[in-house]
Amino acid sequence: MKVLGIAGSPRRGGNTDLLLSEVMRGAASRGAEVKTIILNDLNIAPCQHCDACLEAGRCKVEDDMQMVYRELEWADRLVLASPIHFMGLTAQAKAMVDRCQALWVRKYILKTPPLGNRRERKGLFVSVGGRRVSNGFEPALATVKSLFKVLDITYAGELVFPGVDEKGEINKKPDALRQAFLAGQKLLD
Ligand SMILES: Cc1cc2nc3c(=O)[nH]c(=O)nc-3n(C[C@H](O)[C@H](O)[C@H](O)COP(=O)(O)O)c2cc1C
């Protein structure tokens, strides 16, 4: 089983990074092959809505997103980690999501599998937000669920923690990292 982690935070070693690495550790503990991509280290332009992808479901922008498409195709399980920024995903994560419009074209216009084949895929969303409100994840959840639907990835749930703001503060939440480890193991089911 191949598990791809996508880190959407600009803050290395921050809260979602810590959670993501526990999820990946959990998956690896059950024998999964794991790989993590750090979006902030990549050059991914926002979608230009040029419609070039309408022809063959391929984005014409030759940047690091071309590698991300290949990794998405590779993975059986996807773990998308992004903190909440202004109620939504980070700009880094949203740029990646919007570039998946080329995969939307594969699915809905060209009627081909968005990720190249029809094997079962599942995805988990990992997030934290500084605000202590329970509905602060809803806009991001809507985006992630929409992405997974377009990519034919079964939504395997979310692991979200409100009221976590300072770098590393997730360490103070009792059980959060343990929950992440277990979620990584469960994702392989
Ligand atoms: C630009 C920006 C916007 C933010 N907007 C929100 C928000 O709308 N809601 C919220 O709960 N937290 C918000 N936060 C706080 C982060 O979600 C919080 O600090 C989180 O712990 C960062 O996670 P990280 O360490 O994984 O980057 C924002 C932080 C930044 C830098």
The ligand as a MOL file (V3000), in Angstrom:
LIG
                    3D

  0  0  0     0  0            999 V3000
M  V30 BEGIN CTAB
M  V30 COUNTS 31 33 0 0 0
M  V30 BEGIN ATOM
M  V30 1 C -2.6040 33.7450 7.2490 0
M  V30 2 C -3.2230 33.0090 8.4070 0
M  V30 3 C -4.5960 32.9080 8.4900 0
M  V30 4 C -5.1910 32.1930 9.5210 0
M  V30 5 N -6.5560 32.0840 9.5580 0
M  V30 6 C -7.1460 31.3060 10.4860 0
M  V30 7 C -8.5810 31.1000 10.4660 0
M  V30 8 O -9.2970 31.6150 9.6340 0
M  V30 9 N -9.1040 30.3080 11.4240 0
M  V30 10 C -8.3340 29.6930 12.3820 0
M  V30 11 O -8.8810 28.9490 13.2080 0
M  V30 12 N -6.9770 29.8690 12.4210 0
M  V30 13 C -6.3790 30.6470 11.5060 0
M  V30 14 N -4.9930 30.8100 11.4910 0
M  V30 15 C -4.1890 30.1460 12.5520 0
M  V30 16 C -3.5750 28.8080 12.1080 0
M  V30 17 O -4.5520 27.9270 11.6060 0
M  V30 18 C -2.8730 28.1610 13.3110 0
M  V30 19 O -1.8250 28.9980 13.7510 0
M  V30 20 C -2.3370 26.7890 13.0640 0
M  V30 21 O -1.9050 26.2140 14.2790 0
M  V30 22 C -1.1600 26.7570 12.0690 0
M  V30 23 O -0.8180 25.4190 11.8060 0
M  V30 24 P 0.6570 24.9950 11.3130 0
M  V30 25 O 1.5460 25.0830 12.4970 0
M  V30 26 O 0.4820 23.5940 10.8340 0
M  V30 27 O 1.0130 25.9230 10.2120 0
M  V30 28 C -4.3710 31.5640 10.5050 0
M  V30 29 C -2.9720 31.6940 10.4240 0
M  V30 30 C -2.3930 32.4100 9.3960 0
M  V30 31 C -0.8960 32.5310 9.3250 0
M  V30 END ATOM
M  V30 BEGIN BOND
M  V30 1 1 1 2
M  V30 2 1 2 3
M  V30 3 2 2 30
M  V30 4 2 3 4
M  V30 5 1 4 5
M  V30 6 1 4 28
M  V30 7 2 5 6
M  V30 8 1 6 7
M  V30 9 1 6 13
M  V30 10 2 7 8
M  V30 11 1 7 9
M  V30 12 1 9 10
M  V30 13 2 10 11
M  V30 14 1 10 12
M  V30 15 2 12 13
M  V30 16 1 13 14
M  V30 17 1 14 15
M  V30 18 1 14 28
M  V30 19 1 15 16
M  V30 20 1 16 17
M  V30 21 1 16 18
M  V30 22 1 18 19
M  V30 23 1 18 20
M  V30 24 1 20 21
M  V30 25 1 20 22
M  V30 26 1 22 23
M  V30 27 1 23 24
M  V30 28 2 24 25
M  V30 29 1 24 26
M  V30 30 1 24 27
M  V30 31 2 28 29
M  V30 32 1 29 30
M  V30 33 1 30 31
M  V30 END BOND
M  V30 END CTAB
M  END
